[in-house]
Amino acid sequence: MVTRSASDGLLGREPAGQRLPLAVARLPCGAMANLERWARSAAGRAAALFAVIAGAYVVGAELAWHHFSSGLAFGYPPSGVDVAALLLIARRRWPVVIAAIVVSEVGVDLQHHLTLAVALAAALANAMEPVAGASFVRRFCAGRRPDLATRLGLWRFVLGAAVLGPVVGGLVGASVSWASEGGWWPGLVLQWWAGDGIAVLVIGGPLLLWAQRRALVSSRWAELVLVVLLTAGLSVVAFRLGEPSSLLLLPILAWAAFRLHDLGVVLAGAVFAVVANYMTAAGYGEFAHLGLSSPASVAVTQAYIALVVLVGWVLAQEVSGRMSAVRDRDSARLERATAEARREAAELGAVLADAATVSSVGDQVSAAVRARLDAAQVVISVLAADGRRFEPLAGGDAAAPAAVTSAEWTVDSGAPGPRAVRDRAAVYHGDLKASGAGIGSMAALPLLTEVGALGYLGVWWAGPYEATAAEREYLRSVAETTSRALERARLRQAERREHARVETLADLTRLLAAALTPEAIGEVVADCLCEAVGGADALCLGVISQDGLRLVWITTAGDAGEAREQVPDLPMDAPAAATDAARTGNPVIVRTPAEYEQRYPGPDVPAILAHGSSWLTWPLWAGTAPVGAIGLTWRHPQQFEPGQLAFVAAVADLVAQALVRARVYADEHAIAAVLQRAIMPAAAAVIPGLEIGASYRQAGTTQQIGGDWYDAMALPGQRAYLAVGDVVGHGLTAAEDMTQLRNAGRTLAIAGYQPASILAELARVTDWATSGKFATAAAAIIEPDVSLVTYATAGHPPILIRRAKTGAVEIPPPAEGPALCLPGGQDCPRYAQGQTGFDVGDIMLMYTDGLIERRGEDLEEGITRVAERLQAWQPGTPLGRLCDELIASLAAEPQLDDMCVLAVSRPGPGRAPGEVP
């Protein structure tokens, strides 16, 4: 027989990161980089495919030439390798494989002293056979690879690759052998066809299955190796002893069929084929003693091998089909149980939908899970405000061994519940081996939302217990349902809390307006504030003395009484939270006792720490003048959410104004200073995630207050309220009207009104609560987390936005309405509302008409000047400087109207609001 060489059929797919040989690795870095780039190119991949195919072909052909000195080759390894290679690669790469076959075949044949003509003819036969076989198979399979896991795919592969392809090669190859060496041509065709067909079956089949079963190979490679070794050993023993080999192979084939499926069976058949051919050619086994010639023995052996492989293959497919049916049945049963678990969890979710408090959610979930899983205890624990401890929400009243549950209350402990929260994954222990503690098994599932972890759901059983897949799905669904229900309940509680705060602000406004002394103001604050601010345990209110040297306490409530007795008043230069806030105008937020002791060391610290764990001290400022400070203390650690801070800031504004009115009630200039506070709020300190800049300048050189104002305030839900307005006229009347509108706007914003609705309600306020003069205003609500700003204007100049991406300044789509007034009892006007994006780095500018008005000039020209200055502004410079320079550069000479400018931006990552790069 004319010999041919083989490849492994899986080539041409070298990983991009495959290491180069050591000799190549020693090349200079530049040369090595060029070589790596070439290896990744199409030419490099083609060269690698050619080299591997050619190398494998030469090895296979040489084995066929020197087949154990018998002169007869069992099968022909290159036949199986070549057809597998063509079926595994794209058709466009077939020429590379064909070229490797031709070059290798010619080289091997010339090495064995065949003529060039014979070598070329043999190369033609060797190339035509895999091409024909692969083409037939792809045609049978509609252009795809055969699925050898199915009966139809197997027979298509056998017919095309193991029958028709070798027939084509046999016709050409036998003709070449007959023309060069003579012999019986039909016998040569049969020998060629049989040898190549069996090689395709036992070599090409495993190669294709190997590519199809990569997951099985990687997970059970040790069993594959063991099957190969046992098959080889038992086959040798059977042939040497003359025993029927099939009896010894059947257990191995059965094992391979059940554990390794068709790949294991075909690999065992391939190993048996090699051993059977070797032993038959060497004179061993039942076929070597049939009295037939050696070619006949090999042919019978080949037929026997083919039968064993095909029968085993079909057996493996049948076993796989039965096992798949069992798996499908089990999967369907599991799916039904899982669907039932999800349904029960959904029913629990429907019950929880109306839960008003987090405690009611916890109680209902604990009872439902305990009944469903027959658990000894079900506990729901939530993260405390400090984010480091867990607090029992439900189930804590059940009898629980302290040795097991005490470790559950710290987030950094190794207990199952905290570990589930940290890892964001369920934790199951089927056997805790803690029978002495009365707990044998447990499950802990994290309660997660989009904003983070809320806590965990803990389930304990008295003895060892392995939760089924359906029960785990039930617990997972219940954990999701509980998380959503807790979040809804928290939002409902937050809404009720915000509504109560709005009512408190309204009551404070009314009560403080009637309070004419600092003591009366203190009583109002002590009665209204502690509960509304989140259950504060102590309150103290202090004012700066007339000489500005001391902070004098005028009111204390709760645990603050003892501290007041020990320290009746404080020097303004003393290290304390209250004096610090009053001096700087910045709120002091202290979340832990250790932080307080570090910031304000002193002899009074032990007494202060004995009554609190968190402190919030807010400055009382009127305009630019400090008035005092208001301090709140909690026994339990607090996180101080934005809504809580915004509420305290609003209260501080009201209290500061009331204190100034009380102190200089008869002094008109002092009253003007209090009202001036309305247009100079300390907003930046309470709006996280935003940088705020503002500037205000009165008309002329007098100290007469005007009616222009701006406002900036943090709202619940990480939002911010911004407003600019202008009441017609000057003096105290205009300032009073302005204050009414500003405070009303803040209250409406806290209550959740949108800009258009705020302006509509302010129109009513203008009609009923002011002197009756009209006003203009612009209002906006920024939502930084979704990069949106919602706005509306009432007879006011348009908002300007400078885009960070382009540097261009644009006027967002108009959202306009009439000025704030209701002449003649008309119905409240409707105001349009707009919305636009507000990305990181964008600057939004709001202003009053004093910035753009000039005699004999259209307002559009003034707006254009402002837009040009805003576009030329250097990004990163503090916005307060921008507002000051706009007023300084654009003020008309003489200045006939008040000028007010408010700018807001979202700082980029890594930069604090107001930080200069």
Salt bridges, closest charged atoms under 4 A:
GLU36 OE1 - ARG40 NH2 3.94
GLU62 OE1 - HIS66 NE2 3.37
GLU62 OE1 - HIS112 NE2 3.21
GLU129 OE1 - ARG4 NH1 3.34
ASP196 OD1 - ARG4 NH2 2.61
GLU223 OE2 - ARG259 NH2 2.55
ASP262 OD2 - ARG213 NH2 3.05
GLU318 OE1 - ARG151 NH2 3.31
GLU318 OE2 - ARG322 NE 3.27
ASP330 OD1 - ARG333 NH1 3.02
GLU335 OE2 - ARG342 NH1 3.78
GLU340 OE2 - ARG343 NH2 2.21
GLU344 OE1 - ARG372 NE 2.32
GLU347 OE2 - ARG343 NH1 2.22
ASP386 OD2 - ARG389 NE 3.14
GLU391 OE2 - ARG389 NH2 3.54
ASP431 OD2 - LYS433 NZ 3.54
GLU466 OE1 - ARG472 NH2 4.00
GLU473 OE2 - ARG342 NE 2.95
GLU473 OE2 - ARG476 NH2 2.42
GLU480 OE2 - ARG476 NH1 2.49
GLU498 OE2 - ARG501 NH1 2.81
GLU503 OE2 - HIS499 NE2 2.80
ASP507 OD1 - ARG510 NH2 3.52
ASP537 OD1 - ARG635 NH1 3.03
ASP559 OD2 - ARG635 NH2 3.03
GLU562 OE1 - HIS611 NE2 3.07
ASP569 OD1 - ARG550 NH2 3.02
ASP580 OD1 - ARG583 NH2 3.92
GLU595 OE2 - ARG599 NH1 3.82
GLU641 OE2 - ARG501 NH2 3.70
ASP653 OD1 - ARG677 NH2 2.58
ASP653 OD2 - ARG746 NH2 3.47
GLU691 OE1 - ARG911 NH2 3.34
ASP711 OD1 - ARG746 NH1 2.53
GLU761 OE1 - ARG764 NE 3.88
GLU810 OE2 - ARG803 NH2 2.75
ASP842 OD2 - ARG803 NH1 3.02
GLU857 OE1 - ARG865 NH1 2.71
ASP898 OD1 - HIS730 NE2 3.54
